[in-house]
Amino acid sequence: MQSIAARIASELAVRPEQVNATVALLDEGASVPFIARYRKEVTGSLDDTQLRYLEERLRYLRELEDRRGSILNSIAEQGKLSPDLERDIRAAETKTRLEDLYLPYKPKRRTKGQIALEAGLGPLADQLYGDPTLDPEQLAAGFVDADKGVADIKAALDGAKYILMERFSEDANLLERLRQTLKQDGRVVSRLVPGKETEGAKFRDYFEYDEPLSKVPSHRALAILRGRNEGVLSISLALGEGEQAAGTSHPCEGLIAEAVGISQQGRAADRWLGEVVRWTWRVKLLGQLETELLGDLREAAEDEAIRVFASNLKDLLLAAPAGPRITLGLDPGLRTGVKLVVVDATGKLLDSATLFPHAPRNQWDQSLAQLASLCRKHRVGLIAIGNGTASRETDKLAADLLRQCPDLQLTKVVVSEAGASVYSASELAAREFPDLDVTYRGAVSIARRLQDPLAELVKIEPKSIGVGQYQHDVSQLKLARSLDAVVEDCVNAVGVDLNTASVPLLTRVSGLNPGIAQNIVDYRNQHGAFRSRRDLLKVSRLGEKTFEQAAGFLRVMNGDNPLDASAVHPEAYPLVERIAVDTGRDIRSLIGDSGFLRKLEPARFTDERFGVPTISDILRELDKPGRDPRPEFKAATFQDGVETLADLKPGMTLEGVVTNVANFGAFVDIGVHQDGLVHISMLSQQFVKDPREVVKAGDIVRVKVLEVDIPRQRISLSMRLDAEVSAASGAGRVGSPAGDSAKARTAARQSGKSAGSSTPPGATLGALFANAKNLKKR
């Protein structure tokens, strides 16, 4: 049996020594970002993606080993651990295989088979199975015994059936063969539960659904499973027609008969044995395997949904920051007014007010005057407008301000406010702004997330940010673990300003926790700004080990040591000093001298601790110290006059922002309070397997309007700007293609078309939006 390290190394295509070294670091408490960045010589330069996989597999395989040990001990205590069984258990590579092998020895409640054995029916079962020429009823007559609970011949034969049925159903090799057959040839079938037509209308695409198990995409799997949970759909596994043993009615019955050596040759017991096979499948194994495989389908769908969520979250967190500029945040509203705040370059609240430019008050001119006054007073450079209710009306107000006051040199940007309400009502916001109304806190969040999306979004639980696919249907433990890893990787990839970072942001830094993060902020408040990284060691509960993990990701701008503003770890400062001495330069003059640094050979400065990978990183960091990996800031421009669905016309070409990416396409905000869907087939002229190959959350794209379904609030878009637009048909619908019916969509799906097919988006629009109904949570 391979060791855990050897197995992971094989899966990652790396050397076992790399895995062993990484495991040792993880066991010592090192974080993935720290290992990826500062221990490249130790791990052989494993990157963060490999390290996250290694960490997850290590957890699974260790759990597997713990379970293997428990099973071996249990069977040994029963005195039933043969050499062959021990070999099979030690060779098992999955938890499923391990549990299959343990099944015959697993302590269980008294079964009908056990009761039959206790009644002395074991010999009857063995004789009929061993010699099918025996007459079942004649043989069973000798086992009738009312005192043992065997009232008659039928009871005796039924008991013998249960004995054999349980014996066959606990054959690990047979179970694996049946499982693989169902995985390969099985079909997921869902049907409407009678009487649920109206209640389950949102699941209508699955009322007559049938698709190969191996091809069901994650979003459809989660949709039908949700339909079952809500009592609207029934789900089953069906198997296609295949070769069957004589006398059986299901392919799996044929596999069981073949595996246990039962065949129909006209002998006295053959019919009875055939019934045992049918019972084994229908009574014992069908429900068990169906539950297991649908569970596997759910797990795979959850993993994919979590992957999509994590990818979208990463893109959102690493979106371009507008930078440390004085920003005016607008949280739009109609009757309750537009909440306005001004924050300084560090996000500190400077001012707040409420405007009433919209109905019913319509104080447009007064609102413009108040905006202009505040912008001049605080020298505002950016205006952040939340994208909720009244967003476009408020955007128009800001546009008027820009036209009337060009001297202010303002830039306005519509910002996603997903999760802002969660932050505004949180304990964190209450501590930060105890005397500020909840509605103004939301405006502060909107302003800050324009300045620095990462620093602000870390204050919100990732699940509330709204870029997930069926996020409430997946394992919340897995989801939280995955999203936390994404946030940690993003924060540490960008780095954190030690003198401005909030407690939530510091908490995500490698090696830190909420308690230490709070201690850092408390120390900063009491003693002023940190002058160096070494000052961190003065913080309560922050020792050398924590300092080692965290220091490289914390920046001290304009401090005593210029290296403290870079990603160079303090442990490598002596190396930088040696490079400076060897090259006849001082450290400050080295920093930023690209031409000189690029001429240096990393191998020239290696020693027993630092190799070429780390020295290469250090030279790149000296070239651009504290460089931000995020892209340059750009803002989308929504088209004037296009503010509601009614303003949209097929053929329009608009600019928008990608808000979410799913397996079947991308959602784009074009400024009409309802995101449009670009189906995967409309993302590019080339075949697209994964939408994220083309777009990611936060991208600014140009799209063409293909279809607008006003009653159902649905917009079909294309990034293929040469895409044809169909003529209008249907009440309230613009550009709806002919033949758009649930039956056509189901037929296309049953024919095996994938989400990446060339099906025109109009033909699948209803189904895709039905699948995506709960995709976005604002």
N, C-alpha and C positions, 0 to 999 in steps of 0.2 A: 504494500500500500504506500502511495506517495505521501510524503510529509505535507503539512499545510503549506510550507514555504515553497516546496517543489511544485505543488499543484498551482498555486497562484502564479508562480514564475512561468509555468507553462502557458497559462491563460493569457498572461501579459506579454509573453515572448521576451522575457528578460531572464537574467541569471538568478538562481536561488540565493546567492550571496546578497544581491540587491534587496531581495524581499526580506531576508533575515535581518539585514541592517535596518531596514525601514520598520519592521515589527519591533525591534529593540527600541527604536526612537519613540514609536507610538506608545509602547508600554511604559516608557519613562515619562510620558505626559506631553511629549512634543506635539504641536499642532501640525496639520497638513500644510498650511501656508508657510510655517517656519521651516519645515523639512524641505518643501519644494524650493524655497528661496535660498536658504542658508546651509543646507546640508547636501549639496549636489555631489560632492566627492564621496560622501558616505553611501548615498543611494544609487550612485551611477547616473545622476541627472534624471531621475524619474520626475515627470511633470505632475501638476496638481490633479489632472484628470486620472492618470494612472494611480496616483496616491489615494484618491477618493475611492476608486474601484478596489484597490488593495485593502483599504480600511473596511469597506462593506463586506468583501469576501472573507476577510479575516474574522469578522464578527460571525458570519454564517458558519464558516468551517469550524470555528471553536465551539459554537453551539452544537454542531453536528458531532464533534468528538465527545462532548459532554454526554450527549444522548447515547452515543455508541457505547460509552463506558457503562452507563446506567443499564442498558439493555443486556450487555454481556454479563454484568453482575446478577441481574434478575434471572436470566436463564441458567447461569451457573448455580445459583442458589436452589433452583428447581431440580438440579442434577440432570439437565437435559442438553448441556452444551457439548455437542459433538465437535470433532476437529473440522468437519466439512462446514457445519453451521457457523463455527467461529470464523473460518476463512471467509465465508460469504458476508458475514456481518462486517468484518474488518475491511472488505473490499467495496462495501456499499458507498456510493459517491453522493447520494442525495438522501434527504430526510425521508422522502417517500419510499425509496427502496429499503431503507433501514426499518421503517414501520411495517412494510410488507413482510419482511423476514421475521419480525418480532410477533406478528399477529397470532400465530398458533400458540405462543407462549405467554401472551399478554393476559394478566389477570382480568377477568371479565365477569359480568353478572351471569347467573345460571341461564344457559340457553336451552332451547328445545333439544338440541343435539346432546348436550350434557345430561339433560334429564333422561333422554332415551338411553344413553350409555349407563346411567345409574339404574335404569330399569332392566338392564341385561340384554339390550338389543344390539350391542356391538357385533356379536357373532353373526346375527342375521344379516346385517349390512355387509360384513366382510364376505360371507358365503355367496350372497347374491351378486356382489361386485366381482368376486373371484371366479365364479362359475355361472355365467348367464344361462346355462342349460337347465338350472334348477327352477322349479315352479315356485314363484313368489308366495302364492297363497298357501300352498301345501306346506312350504317351509315355515311360513309365518305362524301357522296354526300351533306349532310347538312352542311359540314364545308368548302366547296369550297367558296373562297372569293378572287377574284383577287386583291381587294384593300389591302388585308393583305398579299399578296404574295402567296396565295394558289390557284394555277391556275386550278387544276383539282383534280380528285379523287386520282390519283397516288401521287400527291404532298402532299395531306392530309394524306394519309396512310404512306408515307415516313416520314413525320414530326412526326407522332405518334410513328413510330418505333424509331426515334432518341430520343424521350422523354423517352421511356421505356428502350432503350439500355443504356442511360446515367444513368438512375436510377439504373438499375441492376448492372452496372459496378462500382457503387460507394458503393456497399454493402460490408462493411469491413469484415464481417464473410465469405461471399462468396469468396472474394479475397484471404483470408487466406487459405480456403479449396483448391482452385485451385492451389495456390502457393505450398502447401504441396504435392498435387498430382503430380505436375510436378517435385518437388524435389525428390520424392520417386520413381516415375516410368518414368520420362523423360529421354531422351537420347540426347546427343550432337552429331549432325551430321555435318560433314564438307565435302564439295565437291570442286573440282577444278573449278575455274572460267574459262569458255571456252576461249581457246587461250593463257592461261598463263602457259602451260606445261613447256616450256623452262625457262621462267623467274622465275617460282616458283619451280624449281627442288629441292631446299633444303627442300621444304615442301611435297615432294612426298609421305611420309608416311601418309599424311593426305588428299590425294586426294579422298580417299574413306574410310573415318573414321566414326566410329559409336561406341559410348561407353556410358554406363549409366552415367547420370549427377552426381550421388552420388559417382561414382568411378573414375572420371577423376583426375589423379594426377596433382600436380601443374605444373610440367615441360611440360606436354602435353597440359594443358590448356593454358599456356602462349605461347606455340608454335603455336597453332591453332589461338589464338587471334592475334598474330603477323602476321600470314599468312593472316588473314582477313584485318588487318590494311594496309598491303602491297598490297591489291587488288588481291591476289592469290587465297584465299579461300572464300567460302560462308559458313556461319554457321547458323544452325537453331536448334530448340528444337523439337524433335519428341516424341510422346507418344505411348507406346505399346498398343496393342489391349486390351480393357477392356469392362466391361458391359456398354452398352449405352442405353439411353432412346429411346423409339420407335421414329423413324422419325429423329434421329440425326445421324451425320456422324463422330463425334469426341467425345471421352470420356468426354472432358471438357464441351462440349455442353450439354451432359447429366447431368453433375453436376450443370450447370447453370439452366437447365430446372427444375431439382428436387428442387433446392434452392428457385426458384421463384414461384413454384407451377404450372408450365405449363406442360401439358401432351397431347398426341395426342389421342383424343377419337372420331374423325370424326365430330366434331362440326364445325359450319360455320367459326369461327375465329381461329381454331386450326392451320391451315396451316400458316396463317399470323403470329400467335404468335411463331410458330416454326422458321419462318424466322427471327423474332426479336431475338430469342436465337442465331441463327447462326451469325447474325450481331454482337451481343454482344461479341461473342467469337472472330470471325475472324477480325472484323473491329476495335473493341475497346480494347479487353483484350489480344489477342494473342501477338501482338507486344509489348504491355506494359510489360507483364509478361516475355516474352522472353528476352527483354532488361534488365529487373530487375534481372532475374536469371542468365543470362550470366554475368551481372555486379557482382552479388554475387560470381559466380565462379571465376571471375577475382580477386575479393578482397581476397577470400580464398587462391587462388594460389599465389597472391602477399604476403600475410601474411606468407605462408609457405616458399616462396622463400627468404623473408626477414629473417625468422627464420634460414634457412640454411646459409645464408650469415653471419648473426650475430654469429652463432655457429662456422663457419670456421674462422671468424675474431678473435674471442676470443681465439681459439686454436693457431692462428698465433701470436697474441700479447703476449700470455703466453708461447711461445716457449722458450726452454732453452737458456739462454745467455752464450756465451763463456767466458764472464767476462772482467774485465778491464785489457786487455793485449795489448801490442803494436801490431798493425795489419796492414798488407799490403793489400790494396784493388786493385783488378784487374777488370777493365771493358773491357771485351774482344771485339776485333774487328779484321777484316782482313785487308782490304786496308788502313783503317784509323789508324790502329795500336791498341795496347792494352794500355789503359790509366791506369796508376799506381799511387797510392798515399800511403803514410804511415801516419797513425794517432797514437797518443799516447794513453795511457790507458784511458784517458778521452774523446777521440774522436777528439782531437785538431790536425789539419793538420801540419805535420812535413816536408813532402817532396812530390814531384810529378815528373812524367816523362812519356814518351811515348816509348813503345817497339814496334818493328816490326819483331816479330819472324815468322810470317806466310806469305804466298804468298800475294803480289808479291815480297816483299823484302827478305823474308826467312832469317832474321838475328837471327837465333836460338842461336848460341853460344854467340854472343854479348849480346843478351837479358838475357841469363843465367848469364853471368858475371855481368851485371848491377843489376840483381835481387840479386845475392849473395852479391854484394857490399853494396847495400841499406839495406839488412837484417842484415848484420854485423854492419853497421854504426849505425842503430837505434835499434839494439837488438830486431828484430821482432820475435814474437812468433806464430802469426797466419797469414795465407794467405786466404783472402776471394775472391772467384772467381765468378763473375756474371754468371748466367746461360743462357745468351742470345747467339747471334751469335758468333761462334768461341769459345764457352765455353769449349768444350771437348778438342779442340786443345790447349787452354791455360791451361787447367787442366793437360794435358800431359807435358807442359812446366814446371809447378810447380812440377810435379812428378819427372822430371829429376833433378830439383834443389834439391829436398829432397834426391835423390839417390847420387848426386855428393857432397852434403854438409851435411852429417848426423850430423856434429858437431853443426849445427844451431838449431837442435831440433825443427823443424817447424811442424806445423799442417796445412794442407790445407783443405778447406771446400768450396764446391760449394753452393752459396747463391742465393736465388730467388731475381731477380732484378725488380720484378713487382713494378711499381710505382716509381722506382729510377729516371727515366727520368722526371716524373712529379715533383718530388722534385727538381731536378737539374735546372729546368726552372722556379721554383717558386720565388716569391718575397722574401720569407724567405731565400732561398739559396743565392739569390743575395745580401741580406743584410749581411749574414754571410761570404760570399766569393765574395766580389765585384770585385776583380781583378783575380778571378780564372775562367778559361774556363768552360763552361757548362759541357763538357764531363768529366772533372776531378771531378766536383761536384757529378756526378753520382757514380764515383768510391769511393768517400768519404762515400756516403750513403751506398754502398755495404759493405764497411769495418765496418762501425758503426753498421749496422743491424746484423752483426755477433757478435759483442761485446755485444750488448743489443738490441734485436729486438723491444721491446716495446718502448724504448726511441727514436728510430729512426723512427719507423712506425707512431708514433703519429704526425709526421711532414707532413704526406701525407694524403690527403682526403681519408677516408676509402674506398670510392667507387673505388678508383684508385689502390687499393692493389690487386685486381684481384681474389678474392675468392668467387664471387657471382654467383648466378644462375639466368639468365635473368634479371640482375640488372637494365638494361635500360628500361625494360617493366613494372616496378612496380612504385608505388607511391613514388616519390622522397622525399616527406615530411616525409612519414612513414619510408622510408629507412634511411634517415639521422637521424631521431629521435632515431631509434633502434640502429644504428651503433654508434652514439654518446654515447648512454647509455652503450654499450659494452666497448668502449674505456675508459669511465669514471670508470666503475667497475674494469677493468683490471689495470689501472694506480693506483687506490687507493688500490687495493688488494696487489699490489707489494710494493707500497710506493715509494717516490721520494727523492733523495739526494738533499737537499736544496742548497748545494754549487756547484753542477755540472749540475743541471737540466737546460734544455733549456726553452725558453719561451713557445713553443708549449706543452712541457711536463707539465710544471707548470700550464698551462691553464686548463689542464684536472683534476687537483687536486680539490677535494671537496671544494666549496666555492670561488674558484678563477676564474677570468676571464682574457682575454688577457691584459687588462689594468693593473690590479694588478700584473699579472705575469711579465709584462715588468718592472714594478716598482721594483719588487723584484730583477730582474737581474741588473737593473740600480744601486740599492743600493749596491748589491754585488760587482759590478765593482768599485764603488766609495769608499767603506769602507772595502773591503776585505771580507773574508769568514765569514759567520755567526758563532758565538760561541755558540749561544743557540736559542731555538725556540722563547723565549720571545723577542729576537731582532727583530722578524718579526713586532712587534707593532711599530717599528720605521719607517717602510716602508710607504710611502705616500698612503693614501686611504685604508690602511689595519687596520680595527678597530677590536674591541673585538668580534663582531659577526662573521666576516670573520675568525679571528684567531681560534675561537671555531670550525668552520667547517673544517678548513684546517690543523691545527697544528698536529693532530695525524697521518696524512699521509705524513708529511714532516720529513725527517731524517737529523740530524746534527751529522755527524761522527766525533769522536774524539773531541767533544765539551766539554764545562764546566760541563754539567750534563750527565751522562751515559744514563739516560732514554730518552734523546733527540734522541738517535740513535735507539730507539725502537718504536713500535706501541702503547705504553702506552700513553694515552692522558694526556697533562699537568694538566687537571682538576683532574686526579687521582693520581698525584704525592704525595699529602698528604697521600693518602691511602697506597701507597708503602712505604712511610716513616714510617707509623704506623706499617705495617707488619714487617719492619726491626727492629723497636724498640721492638715490641712484641716478636720477635724471637731472640733478642740479636745479630743481625747481622747488618753490614752496607750494604748500597745498592749495592756497587760495588762487595762485596763478595757474595751477593745473586745471582747476574746475572750469569747465566750459571751453577749454582750448581744444576744439574738435580735431583740427589738423594734427596737432602734436600727439594727442591721445591715440588717434587711429594708427599712428606709426609704431606704437609700442607693441612688442610681442609679449602676450600673456605668459608664455612659457619661460620667459626670462626671469619672472618673479615668483615662480612656484617654490614651495617649500614642503615640509612634511605635513602641514595642516591645510594649506590652500593650494588647490590645483588650478588647471586652466579654466574650468567652467566658472569657478567663483571669481577668479581674477578678471576674466572676460566681462562678467557682470559688473564688477567694480569699475572697470574702465568705461563701460557704457554709462554707468551712473554718474561718474565724474564728468562725462561729456554733457549730460543733461540731468543734473541733480534734481531729485524729486519729481521727475517727469510724470505727467498724468497720462495713463493709458487710454483715457476716454477721448472720444472724437471731438473735433471742433464744434462749437455751438452754432446751430442754424435753426431758424424758425420757419414753420410752414405759413403760407399766406392763404387764408380761406377767401373764396371769391365773393366779392360784394354782390348783394342781392340774392344770394343763395343761403337761406337761413332755415328753411323748413323743408320737409319732404315734398310739399306742393311746389316748391321752387325748382325741383330737379326735373330735368328732361333727358330722355335717352339721347345719347350722343355727346352730352356735355363732357368736357375734359376738365378735371379739377385737381387741385393739389390737396393732399391730405397727410395725416400722420397715422402710421400703423400702431394700433393700440394693443393688438393681441394676435398671436399666431397659433393656429390649431393644425391638426394633421390634415384637415381638408381645405385649408386656405387661410387667408389673413383678413382681419377686421381693420377697417380704415375709417378714421374720423375725418369727415369732409365738412364739418361745421354745421350740421343740420340736426343735432341732438340725437342722432341715431347712426351708429356705425354701419357702414356698408360691408358686404362680404365679397372679397375677391376669391373665387373658387380656385383651387389648386391648378386647374386646367387653364385658368386665365392669368396666371402669374407671369408666364414667359412663353415665348414662341417655342422653346425647347421643352421636352418632357421634364417634369419636376417630381422627384420622389418625395422630398421633404421640403415643405414651404420655407423652412428656415435657411435653405440653400439660397433663397432669393431675397427674402426680407426678414427683418427682425423688429421687435417692438421698439418704437421710437423713430423708425426710419421715415423720412419725408419722401412721398411718392406721388407720381401723377397717375390718375386713374380715369377711365371712361365709364360713364353711367350706362349700364345695359338695360336695367329694369328697375322700376319703382313700384312696389306694392303698398299703396298708402293704407288700406284697411289693416293689413298685418304688420305695418311698420318695417318693411324689408326693402333693402337696396342691394341690387346685384351690380358689382363693379368689375372692371377688367383693367389689368396693367398692360394688356396687349392693346395698344391704342388703335390698332387697325381692325379690332374686333367688330363684327357686324352687329347692328342693333335691329331687333325685330320690330315689326309694326305693333301698335297697341291693340290689346284685346282684353275684355273682362272689365267689369265695373270697378272703378277706382284703381285700376292697374295700368301702368304705362310701360310699354315695351315688353309685354309678356309673350314668350314664344308659344307657338301652337303646340298642342300635345303635352302641355304641362299638367300631368295628372299623377296622382299617387300610384295608380296601377302601372303607368309607364316607368315611374321611378323604381318601383319594386321589381318590375320585369328586368330593367337594366341591371339592378343589383344582383338579381338571381342569375343573370347571365354571366356573372363573374367580373363585372367591371369594378375596378378599384377606384379609390378617391383620386388617383392620379391619372385617370383616363381622360380622353379628349371630349367627354360629354359636355355639351354646352351648359354653362352655369344656369341658365334659365330653366333647363330641364330638371335640375336637381335643387333648385333654390329652396323650395318648401322643405324638402327633407333636410337639407343642410342647416337651415335656420331652426328647424325643429330640434335637430341634434344639438344645436348651439344655444338653445334658449337660455340655459342657465350658465353659459360659458363665462359671461362677464358679470361680475358683481360690483356694482359701484358703491 
